[in-house]
């Protein structure tokens, strides 16, 4: 989980710049253009551990998706 949080943090601070409304031939990193992963759903009659694992999975995937979104916003809008 710590590695995923570090990855999310790195994606947030990627040094991306924008040139007004024109991208000037720049392209966002391909990893930012992938769809967000859906969390793993627990089974029909989950144990407490399965519920906890599903919750952790959902939070981790959300944080990664949020970081990718933030990096794309920064890529297109810059420091505005």
ABEGO torsion letter per residue (X at the ends): XAAAAAAAAAAAABBBBBBEABAGGBBBBAAAABBBBBBBBBBABBBAAAAAAAAAAAAAAAAAAAAAAAAAAAAAAEAX
